Every structure is written in structure tokens, then in C-alpha cells.
């Protein structure tokens, strides 16, 4: 636990909470919370080195799925699991327009999980890109960074549409753009395999059935006109999402 202790003590001191009391049981959740709330400020190379070592050790303990082992039909595959445990060229993160990840401590969203298991480097890398975009990633657009301590080589961040009242044609097109622009970015970076979560179906309130139809339609149309991408994985987590995708892919 020495590495984890070092990381926690560093982050506590940095945040001005150096005398915070915590137990061994709380260490991992406390580390995650401190990483989640940390702004994209410069940090010491010593911290990054220790964090990389710690997260790589944790990665070895996790049950990783290789995308090569997921059966695909016409280059499209469906997989149920934690996208942060998928060994693949790139995973897509359904992020927010700020582009820096979820700042809510220990929040159970994909954005939070991806930033936690990638490590502080991911938010720092996104910050360098978002500076040039005035911290406003437009809906449907995408950016890319390395995957750092994730099993995926890259992370593509995209912003899905938020549904206030009803799904309009504009919102459907914005969601379609998330998939299309992510795939275009993948090709530009030599990516052959890519995994998508269910974009916008969580707190952004896009109806799951409609979102699934748009996702599959957008990906199929893209693949019809491009042979570079070898496999697209629709990564679902809940049984409900799995059933929706199974029915639609039929």
C-alpha cells in the first residue's frame, strides 16, 4: 500500500487536507475521490510516475477482455461489460462539453471511471486540447488522447446531446455525429478497433431505444463507405441495454 499511501498524502497535502483521517478500508475510494475533484493543474513527475506504477499494478488484478476475442458480424460486435476493462485500440468516453471529465467524487458514471483508471495524465492531456477550444467541446464533436493506464491505447472524448423535452431531428443528428466524428478521428490516428458506450442515455436523458437505433444506423452507414475500421464494439453495461441492442442488431 506504500504507493497508494504516497498518492493519497500528496493529493491531500495539495488540496489543503493534509490532516484528514482515513482508514485502510477507505484508501482506494479516497484516492479516487481526490483524483476526481482535482483540477487540471500541473503536478510533479514523481507523482505521475508513482501513479502509473500503482495503476499498472491494479490493472493486472482486473479481469481484462481482449477485443480480438469478441465475435463480430460485418465488423460490428456487441459486448456487455465494463469498458475500462476492454483491451482495444480506442474506447469512446461519453463526456461533457468541458472535456475534462467528471469532477464528482466517486460518481458512478463512465466518464468518472475512465478518468480514474487512466490516471491524472488523462485530464492533463485533455486540458491541453481544451485550452484551444475555450473549454467548450461542441455537441457531436470529438477529441482524442492516449489511454495511459487503461488497457485501451486511446480514449476518444465526445459530447452527446442533452434531451430537455423531446427528441428532435437535430438531437438525433447530433448523436449520429458523435459516432461519425469519433470514427473519423479513429481513422486519422490509425485506429482499427473501437468501442462505443451508450452515448447520452444516462443523465443526458436520450431514450435508450432511439439512441440505439441512431448508434447502429450511424456506424453501419460509416462502415459501408470505409474499410479501414476492422471492428466496432457496442459496449453495454446493463441487461436492459443488452436486450435493446440484441433486438435492434437482429
Helices and strands as residue ranges (DSSP letters): H 2-15, G 24-26, H 27-37, H 45-61, E 65-66, G 67-69, E 76-80, G 83-85, E 86-87, E 90-95, H 110-118, H 120-131, E 142-146, E 154-159, H 169-188, E 193-196, H 208-224, E 231-236, H 239-249
